[in-house]
Amino acid sequence: MERDEVTKLMANYEDSHDIGEYTLENINVWPLIRLWLAFRLYENIGIPGSQKRQPGGGCPLCEASVRIARKIGRLIHDRFSGKSSGRKKKTDAVLLTRSDRDTIVGDTYYNTIMDPISMTLEKNGISCVTWETGPRKSPRWREPLWISDSLDWNAGKGRILSLGDSFKNPPWLEEFLEFAKPLQENITRETVQSLLHNLFSYAAVFEKWLKDCRAKILIIDCWYNVLFLSASLAARRLGIPVIDVQHGLQGEGHFAYSHWKKRPKVDSIDLMPDRFWVWGRRDEKDLVSFNPGVITESRVFIGGNLWLEVWRRPGEYEFSGISKEVEEARSLTRGFEKTILVTLQKNLDFSHPLYPAIEKSPENQLWLIRLHRHTVDRFEEYEKQYQAVHHPHINLADATFRPLYALFQVADVHITGYSTCAMEALAFGLPTILLLETGKKVYQSFIDKGAFFYSDTPEALLDAIGRSGDVPHELCKECSGDVFSPGSRVVDVVKEMLSR
């Protein structure tokens, strides 16, 4: 099942059922249920078993005990170091993000979405604090409040205290299970109940924290993550507006950004964000046209991709090390006739036509193979796979751990399945070759303009690599104009929402 098929499946169900009744304690939970199921179906796409973690070889109980001990240790450290009290400091805006957005520039980690936003807002007198989930990374340009341990601990206590809640069997659950079970046999009444418990227990923690810091606005970078839906619910309860910041490819086939058919009942709480911050005119138009009556023009504004602007105009931002990263990346490519950057995607296999094309390519070409950020923990596994591909110049380490935008400035051509990276490459004048049918569907307009190629055989891929050198950089940059538009309205929109 392709991604757009998952999206249409969800939309058809929404069309034929009264999802306005999918409520719990006056909260319309349909967005949570729909997105949760869509993700489970989507995760089945690609390499069989690729989402399964490799066995660590140790005792599972021992490994779990170590993780719990470390979590408790961090909680104690945060409590006595005063870090946990930072959540009570008054602020205008809370920026909620994940550490897998972090990238290292020089010797400092930057959150590629929230750090440029916090800089922009604070320059205009809007105070910010960043709450970050996931593994801690340091040193940081701006130290966030690491919330995962405390969030899990407090939500866990909440789940124990709410075991007797009345929402264990909402009236719509049987109807939903009748639809979902044939799609995935491991979906049960208990898994849905657990999902709902997570939503409410995490929301209770976020509600307390948002109240403590007297936040006036919540900015998130992935509204369909269950944790962020919980934060949105907490904000709704407190009357705090929510902005979702675009973090990647959207468009017609995306189950979180297209084919929403119905709005919830007027008297129920909606989990969908108040406003959608998009990169440019293309996504602004798509969000409205693919969600008629649900996402209106007034809910969408162009904020641009601020991290991309940092790399295109480094002198305008206070981030150091940008120029040095580009120069170090450029030094990797010296002496090679062509540098080919490949961005892999999670759970998607395009080893054919990629592997045969690499083996048939000239030895004076450099192949930079970049892992998806969610598969970096399997780096050694991927490295072994590519060691079996016969070519003297395949580099995974630099391609994976150096900043992507530095690599875009030194590569000659970019290859992917249908990743968002294809659009970002355009902004740096770099053409892209697409290897998956979905990529052809999503980016047909760029193929028609000559900035992208589609290749499904090794021979076609090698031919496209050769022809990519004839694509003018200015054509690519021109094509990126509708994708990445200047975000001049960001401060005005945030100030307007703060004044409510």
C-alpha positions, 0 to 999 in steps of 0.5 A: 500500500503506497502512502497516497493509498493510505491517505485515501483509505483514511479519507474514505472512512471519514467520508462514510462515518460520522467522525464528529461523534468520535469524542471523549470528554468533549474532545474530538479524538478522530485526528489522533485515531486517523493519524495513528492508524495511518502511521501504522499502515505507512510503517509497513511500506518498504523493506520487510522487517526494516523497522525491527531493531537488531537484537542487542545480544544482552539480557532484555531485563538488564537493558531495561533496568539500565535504561530506567536507572539512567532515566531516574538519574537524569530526573534527579540531576535535573531536580537538584541542578534547578533545570526542572524549575526552568519550566516555571519561568514566564515566557510568551512562546513555548517551542516544542520539538524533538532532538532528531531535528538537531544537527551539528555545525562545527562543534555545536548542535543546532535545532534546525527548526526551532533555533532560527525561530527563537532567534527571530522571535526574540529579536522582535521582543517575543520571549521563547523557551524550547522544550525538546524530547528525545536523546540529549545532545550537547553542546547546544547553541541554545540549551533547551529544556529536556522534557522526555524523562520528566514527561514520561515519569509524570504521565506514567503516574497519571496513567496509574491514577486513571485506570478506572476512567470511563473512556475505556469503551467509547461508543464509536470504538467497535465501529473503528475496530471493525475497519482497522483490524482487517488492515492490521491484525495486531490492532486491538481494543487494548491498543486503542485504549492505551493510545487514548490513555497516552493522549490524556495522561501526557496532556495533563502534564503539558497543561500543568507546565503551560500554565506554570510558565504562563505561555501565550502561544505553543509552536510545534514542528510535527502536529501529528506526533502523539506527544504533540497532539497531547500538547495541543490538547493541553493548549486548547484547554487553556485557550492557548493558540497552536502553530504547526511549523512545516518540517518536510514534504506535505502535498496531496498524498500526505495523510496529515496534510490532505484529504481532511473531509469534516470538521469536528462538532462546534462544541468539541475541542479540535486537536488540529492546530490553529495555524499552519506555517508553511515554507512557500506559496506551493504548500499554502495553496495545496493545504487549502485546496486538498482540505476544502472547508477544513483548512481555510486560507485564514489558517495558513501563512507563509513563514519560510524555511528559516534554517535554509535561509541561515545557510543561504544568507549566513551573515544575517544570523548569529550562527557560527561555523556555516562557512567552515562546514561548507569549505570542509565539505568541499575539500571532500570532493576535490579531485573527483570528476563528479560528486553524487549525493544520495539521501536514503529514506526510512523503510524505503528500498531503492537499492535497485537501480542504485547499487548496479548504477554505483558499480557501473559508474566511473571510479573518479566519481564520489558517492555520498550516501546519507542515511535518514536521521531515523536510521542512523542507529543502524549505521554499521549495518548500512556501512556493511551493505555498501561495502559489498557494492563494488566502487572505490569511492563510497562515503557514508560517514561524511554524508550522514554526519555532516550538515545536509545544506553544506553537502548540497553546496558541493554536490553535482547531483542529488538522488532520492526516492521522493524525500523532501530533500529534493525540494531543499536541493533546488534552493541550492541550484541542485538537480535531483534524480527520483528513483521511486514511482511516488517521486514521479507522482509528487514532483511531476511538475519539476520533471516537466520543467527539467529540474528533476529526472525519474529513473527506474533502471540502472541504465536510466540512472547513469544516463540521468547523472550524465544529463544532470550536468546540463541543468542550469543552477538558475533553473533549479533556484527558479523552480524553488521560488514557489517552494521556499518563499520569504517568510516576512509575516512570521513576527506579525502572525505571532504577535497577532496571536499573542494579542488575542 
